Amino acid sequence: MLSIEGLSVVFGGVSALSAVSFEAMPGEVVGIIGPNGAGKTTLFNAIMGLVSVNSGSVHLEGKDITGWPSERIALAGIQRTLQTPQVFQQISVMDNLIAAGIAPKRPILTWAAFRLPTVRRFEIDAKIRAAAELNQSLLREEGHKLAGDLSFGHQRLLEIYRALMLNPKVVLLDEPLSGLTTQESQVVLELVRSMRAAQRTVLLVEHHLPSVLSVADRVVVLAEGQVVANDRPEVIQRDDTVMRVYLGEEDMGIETTGLL
């Protein structure tokens, strides 16, 4: 589904990513872990076309999407969330979902200005899908609330639900558990499992290692912009080099056994 081949990104002479390569299959959850500054968010930004790639490529279902504008990549089937939730705070939860669902394959500014029937059809379709998404979510009782009035954790959940509105093939989750309660974290992990069941590919950046190990099919470890390990969770958690050198096991207080 997603192939990263020799991806390198340089900022002002400093290498943020260096020849990063890995693949993610349909219905596979790939955990992306590593210390701060390892290049995890830069990797997501490179996949989404938000930073210039110095070398290497990104392929979606065999198609080279390297250098595409981010909106084209999103419409092609890749959605992502951010470390800090970005929701439209002055409109309702439902309208946030509707806005995410109105995304035709070509610009509709002129259509929208004149309220042409095509735009109304997009709106009706988006409202139907938003209602279905909301009804299945933890936010089903908060559909008419302003998004800015939600708790931080619920804003993060809204961003994830919104990312699913266009039925993406690949979802990039950047620290989705940060700031969440235990209940909210479990909801997100169940969402990840449901994405896998729907044959969506998920790339999960997360600092809470036990959660990554509990849900990922495979784990890619980044350090100083390079892939230093790429293996099954049960192998990664027993790799002393990964735990001690790249994750700072002793400082983080991570128990490396019995996590699965």
N, C-alpha and C positions, 0 to 999 in steps of 0.2 A: 504493500500500500504506500509506504513512504520509504524512500532511500536517500540517505545522506552520504555523499561520496567526496572525501578529501576536502571538507569544508574548512576554509580559513578566513578569518576576519582580523584585520589589523587596524588599530586606532592609534594614530600619531606615532607609528613605529613600534607600538606595543601589541604583541600578538594576543588577542582575546580568545580566538579559536585557532587551532593548528591541526590541519589534516584530519578533522573529525569524520569518522565513517561508521555507520551502522544502518541496519534496516529494521523496519517495524512492519509486521504482517497484519492482514485484516483480522480484527478481533483480538489483537494482542495489546496488553498493557505493558509499556516499557517505563520503568522508573529511571529518572535521571537524577543522580545524586552527586555530591561533592561539596567541598568547603566553599565558603563565601569567596567570590572572585574566580571561581573555577570556569565560568563561561556558560552557565546553564541558561540564564535569561538571554544572553547574547545568542545562544543557539536558537532559542525560540524566535527572537527578533529576525535572525537570518532566514529561518524557515518561512516566516511571514512577510519577508521582503521589506522589513523596516530598517535594516542596515545593509550597506553594500558588502558584497562578498568578494574577497580578493582572489580566491581560487576555489575550485570544487563546485559541486552542484547539489541541487535538491530535486528529486523526482517524485511526483505523485502519480501512482498507478502507471509508472513507466514514462510519464510525460515530464520533460524538463521544465520546471517552473522557476528556475533561478532567475532573479532579476525582475520577475513580474511585480507589478504594483500590488500592495497589500489587499486592496479591495477585490482585485481579480483572483488572488489566491484564496480569499475568503469564499467567493462565489464558486470557486473550483472545488471546494469541499474541506477546507481547513479552517477551524475556528480556535480561538485561544482566549484564555482569561489572563488577568494581570495580578501581580502581587498585591496591589491595592485595588479593591473593587472600583470599577468605573461604571456607574449606572446614571441614568438620567434622573436626577434627584427631584426635579420639580414636576414630574408626571407620575402617574400611578404605576404600580407593579404590573398590572395588566397592559398598560400602554407601553411599558418598557419591552414587554414580550412582543406586542404587536409591531412596534418599531423595528425590532430585530427580524421579524418575519417578512417585512415588506422589502424584498431585495430581488427585483427582476434582473434579467441578464443584460439589460441595457438601461441607460439613464431615463428617468421619468419626470424630470423637473418641469418640462413643458406640459406633460400630461397632467401632473399634479396641480399646476397653476390654473388649469382650466377644468379641473375635476372631471376628466374624461372617463368614460366607462371602464377603460382598462385599469385605471388606478383604483376605482371602486372595487373591481374584482380582486385585485391584489389585497386590498384592505379586508374584504370579507373573508378571503382565504386565510389571511394572517390572524384575524380575530378567532376563527374556528380553531386553528392550531394553537393559538395562545391559550384559549379556554381549556383545551384538552391538556396542555402542558401544565397549566396552573392547577387544574383539578387533581393531578397526580403528584403535586409537589407539596413540600412542607409549608409553602406559602399560600395554600388554597384559601385560608381565611383572611388573607391580607391583600387580596387582589386590587381593592380600591384605595389602599393606602398610598400616600406619596412614597416613592422609593427612598427619598431622603429621610423619612421618618422610621425606616426599618433599622433594626439593630445592625451592627457591623457584620455579624455572622449571617444574618438574613440577606444583607446586601451582597455578600459573597455568594450565597446560594442563588440569588436572583441572577447574578452574572453568569453562573454556570447554566441555569435553566435557559437564559437568553442565548447562550452559545449553541444550544441544541435546537433552536427554533428553525434553522435552515437545514436540519437533518445532515450534519457534516459527516464526512468519511473519516476525518482525523480531528481529534480534540487535543489541544495543548493546554495543560493545567499547570499554572505557575504558582506553587505554594498554596493550594486551595484549602488547606487545613489551618493555615495561620490565623489566629484570633478566634477560632471556632470553639464552641463548647464540645464536650464529649459526644452529646447527642447529635449535634450538627456535623461533627466529623464522621460519625457513623453513617449519617445520611449521604454525605459526599462519597464515602467509600462504596456504599451501595449503588450510588449513581454510576461510579466508575465500573462496577461489576455489570450493571445493566447495559452500559455502553459496550462492554466486551461481548455480552450476550447478543447485542444487536449487530455484531461484527464491525463496530467502530474501532479504529485504532486510537489508543490513548497514550500520549507522552505525559508523564507525571513528574514534575519537579517538586520535591517535598523534602524538608529537613527532618521530619519526624520519621526516622528510619523504620521503626517497627510497623508503621502504617504502610510504608512503601513495600516492605517485605511481605506484608500480609495480602497485598492485592496485585502486585506486579508479576507478570510471567517471566520477565527478564529485567535485569538492572544494568544500566550503563553508568560507569563511574568516570566523572570528569575531574581533572586536576590541572591547573595552570593551562586550561584550554585544550587539553589533550585527553583522549580516551585511554584510561589506564586499566580498565576492566570492563568486560561485557559478558555477563553470564547469568545463570539462573539464581534466584534469591538465595537458595540454600548453599550455593557455592560462594556467593559474594559475602554472606554473613560469616563465613569461616575463613575468609582471606585476611590473614593478619596484616599484610601490607596495606590493603585497602582500609581496614579499620583503624590502624594506628597512625599511618603516615598521612592518609588523605582525608580521613573523617575525624581524626583526633579523638579516638574512642575513649581514652582515659578522661579527657576534659569534658566530653559530652555525657559521660556516665552511661554509655550504651552497653547493654549486655548482648554479646554476639551469639549466644546460643539460646535455643528455645523460643525464638521469635515467631516461627511460622505456626 
